[in-house]
Amino acid sequence: MEDFFANGIGTSTIIQNMFIPFSDESVKFLSFKIRQRDQNSHPIVNAAFVAQMSRRGLVETSTILFGGLQPGPRRITNVENFLRGKSFSSAMVQDAIKLLAPEVIPSSDGLFTKQYRQNLCVNLFLKFSLFLQNPDSLAPDVVTAATPYQRPISMGTQTRA
């Protein structure tokens, strides 16, 4: 995939499908599309996080990817390397955020400030780090941030007046 993006995507290129292989239980994945509305909306920020965890709860490998900030996706390899061999703790997450924040530099889109979009990236990483931790070890005020939101299926009926 990195080779695909490194060689450039033309403005008329459309990815029609992509195969994502199944993974085992040690691989944790979470993705986000932050947008103004649910349908037909360009992203403010896209984010995808993958971490392969050891049985002891250490990060073996990780991938951190952001989109919607600049043309093309942005992989944050310095944070990926920093996480390798570590377990998640408040102090470790704060150190990772210090590395992450300067790496996510959004271009101006005219709708949202660069600072707002950068803060979204940091907060999405924080949400992922909470997702990887044991919910029983989290402070009560952050437990809901660790649980991915499941939007119920909406339904409606149309009546004639």
C-alpha positions in Angstrom: 0.0 0.0 0.0 2.8 2.4 0.8 4.3 1.8 -2.6 0.9 2.6 -4.2 0.7 6.0 -2.4 4.4 6.7 -2.9 4.1 6.4 -6.7 1.3 9.0 -6.6 -2.4 8.8 -7.3 -3.8 10.7 -10.2 -6.6 13.0 -9.7 -8.9 10.7 -11.7 -7.9 7.5 -9.8 -10.6 5.6 -8.0 -9.9 2.7 -5.7 -12.6 0.3 -6.5 -11.8 -2.4 -4.0 -9.1 -3.4 -1.5 -8.5 -6.8 0.2 -7.8 -6.6 3.9 -6.7 -10.0 5.3 -8.2 -11.4 8.5 -6.0 -11.1 11.6 -5.8 -12.9 14.9 -7.0 -11.6 18.2 -3.7 -10.0 19.1 -4.3 -7.4 16.3 -6.4 -4.4 17.4 -7.8 -2.1 14.7 -9.8 1.1 15.0 -10.6 3.7 12.4 -12.4 7.0 12.3 -13.9 9.4 9.8 -14.7 12.7 11.5 -17.1 14.7 9.4 -19.7 17.4 9.6 -22.6 15.0 8.8 -23.1 11.3 8.3 -23.8 11.3 4.6 -22.1 12.8 1.6 -19.5 14.7 3.6 -15.8 15.2 3.1 -13.8 14.2 6.1 -12.4 16.8 8.5 -9.9 14.0 9.6 -9.6 10.3 8.8 -7.6 8.1 11.1 -6.7 4.4 11.2 -4.8 2.7 14.0 -3.5 -0.9 14.1 -1.5 -2.5 16.9 -0.3 -6.1 17.3 -0.1 -6.8 21.0 1.9 -9.4 22.8 0.4 -11.7 25.5 2.0 -9.5 28.1 0.2 -6.4 26.7 3.2 -4.9 24.9 3.0 -3.3 21.5 4.8 -5.5 19.0 4.0 -3.5 15.9 1.7 -0.6 15.1 0.5 1.5 12.2 -0.8 5.0 12.6 -2.3 6.7 9.6 -4.1 10.0 9.1 -5.9 11.3 6.1 -7.7 14.5 5.1 -4.9 16.6 6.5 -2.9 17.0 3.3 -3.1 15.4 -0.1 -2.6 11.7 0.4 -2.4 9.8 3.7 0.2 10.5 6.3 1.8 7.6 8.3 3.3 8.6 11.7 6.3 6.2 11.8 8.2 8.0 14.7 5.2 7.3 17.0 4.9 3.7 15.7 8.6 3.1 16.5 8.2 4.8 19.9 5.3 2.4 20.9 7.2 -0.8 20.0 7.9 -2.8 23.1 5.9 -0.6 25.4 2.6 -1.1 27.4 0.1 1.6 27.5 0.1 3.9 30.5 -0.8 7.5 31.0 2.8 8.6 31.0 3.6 6.7 27.9 0.6 8.1 26.0 1.5 11.6 27.0 5.1 11.0 25.6 3.6 9.6 22.4 1.3 12.6 22.0 4.4 14.9 22.3 5.8 13.1 19.3 2.5 12.9 17.4 1.4 16.6 17.6 4.2 18.1 15.5 3.8 15.4 12.9 0.2 16.0 12.1 0.3 19.3 10.3 -3.0 19.9 8.5 -3.2 22.1 5.4 -5.8 24.9 5.7 -9.2 23.9 4.3 -10.9 27.2 5.0 -13.6 25.5 7.2 -11.6 24.4 10.3 -8.5 25.8 11.9 -5.3 23.9 11.7 -5.2 23.7 15.5 -8.7 22.1 15.6 -7.8 19.5 13.1 -4.5 18.8 14.9 -6.3 18.4 18.2 -8.7 15.9 16.5 -5.7 13.8 15.5 -4.3 13.8 19.0 -7.7 13.0 20.6 -8.2 10.1 18.1 -4.9 8.7 19.1 -5.8 9.0 22.7 -9.1 7.2 22.1 -7.2 4.4 20.4 -4.7 4.1 23.3 -7.7 3.8 25.7 -9.2 1.2 23.4 -6.1 -0.9 23.8 -6.1 -0.8 27.6 -8.0 -3.0 30.0 -11.2 -1.2 30.7 -11.0 -2.2 34.4 -7.8 -0.3 34.8 -9.2 3.0 33.4 -10.4 5.9 35.4 -14.2 6.1 35.4 -14.2 9.5 33.5 -12.4 7.9 30.4 -14.1 4.5 30.2 -16.7 5.7 27.7 -13.9 7.1 25.5 -12.4 3.6 25.3 -15.6 2.0 23.9 -16.2 2.5 20.2 -19.5 4.1 19.5 -22.1 1.9 17.8 -24.6 4.0 16.0 -28.0 2.2 15.8 -29.6 1.8 12.5 -32.0 4.6 11.9 -35.4 4.1 10.4 -38.1 6.4 9.2 -41.5 6.3 7.6 -43.0 8.6 5.0 -46.6 9.6 5.2 -48.6 11.5 2.7 -50.3 14.7 3.9 
